[in-house]
Amino acid sequence: MNPSANQWNERLQDIVENVQINADFSIIHPLYRPVELSIETYQQWQLLPEEIKNDCLLLKLRSFIHAVYFNCSFTPNLSSNQDDEKDSNFNIENNKILGIDPLFYNQLHQSNQGTGYYDDGWLVQTEKDDNCLIVTKDIKLHIQRDQHLHPDHKTATVGDKVAILLPKNLIQNRIYIAVGNAGKPQTETPQQSLVCIYFNLMADGLIPLMASLTKELNQQTIPFTWEVLYNPEDYITYDAGILYFHQDDYENVKSILTPIYGEQKQFFKPQTPLFTKPIAPGLGLAEVPNHQFYPTDDFGRNRCQIIAKGLLTCWLSGDNSPQARITAIEDNFHQLGIDLNYPYLNPDSTDIYRYVVALQR
């Protein structure tokens, strides 16, 4: 049996014993404030078809389990709502503008050692006299031929597909995404897997880690994205950073991470997200699910959806006993071909992932 299986089983047991659904569609846990609907929302909820109500409840349940058990972003006895301070657009007291800490963000961006990446598949739509091209691919961009076209595409004309130079980072929903110079990791066949490593680290460690990790990954031309929270006050979760890359690159990534982790281990907290493989204290690994319930599914929400579906099935049947719930959850994993001894793997996958640091058991 996997050495971590006992810990996962304990967490599952805690879920089936303590997470409850009430008749008013609230979700309760003895250590947390309930997630409730307002009176107005509840009245509107009652008008929905049963199928839609159940789907909405499933998503609420998934989010609750994700926040309490996967990344632990909910703190006991606190509301699921974020502090009012986090919702303000400009707060002089905490030096934030539009939810961003400018000093921390600038340090983070400057420490990213990337230079940008070439992205394929852009269509040249219009060519202007001033060396400017208009290219399209989901969105329309104005680019300079000399600055942005791949060297092999400098003579492209209207109708050609080209690769263009894009920035070294993206911004998305409180997250800074560093993109490797070799581009984002892509899967071209179902047999190819992407892997993610979750970083549970302190905000103080992000700047030096961003510099060393992006430098080494880019030197080895490894396609990757590294998602990190750009506000230091948000570094209370077990998934403050998530590194995505190809499964085939794991040994190279491991060889990069091992010395970096040794030099900066004081910045890591020991916990890892639920169902991930601890490859070092504060580093949890998982394969990106090849079966997704929604197009934007990540590993954590995917596994929490499986658990939530089991709880909802029992609630709808009227049998909320812990044994019935654990059986329903195990059945859901089994139907998807996921081994609960290795829940971080896709079905029929093999655990090839050696530890970055040997763990003490």
VENQUI-V511770 format. One line per field, one symbol per residue. burial: I if it has 9 or more other C-alpha atoms within 8 Angstrom, else O. A space follows every 10 residues. Layout:
burial = ???
This chain:
burial = OOOOIOOIOO IIIIOIOIIO IOOOIIIIIO OIIIIOIOOO OIOOOOOOOO OOIOOOIIIO IIIOIIIIII IIIIOOOOIO OOOOOOOIOI IOOOIIIOII IIOIIOIIOO IIIIOIIIIO OIIIIOIOOO IIIIIIOOOO OOIIIOOIII OOIIOOOIOO IIIIIIOIII OOOIIIIIII IIIIIOIOOO OIIIIIIIII IIIOIIIOII IIIIIIIIOO IIIIIIIIII IIOOIIIIII IIIIIIIOII OOIIOIIIOI OOOIOOIIIO IIIIIIIIII IIIIIIIIIO OOOOOOIOII IIIIIIIIII IIIIIOOOOI OIOIIIOIII OIIIOOIIIO OIIIIIOOOO OOOOIIOOOO O
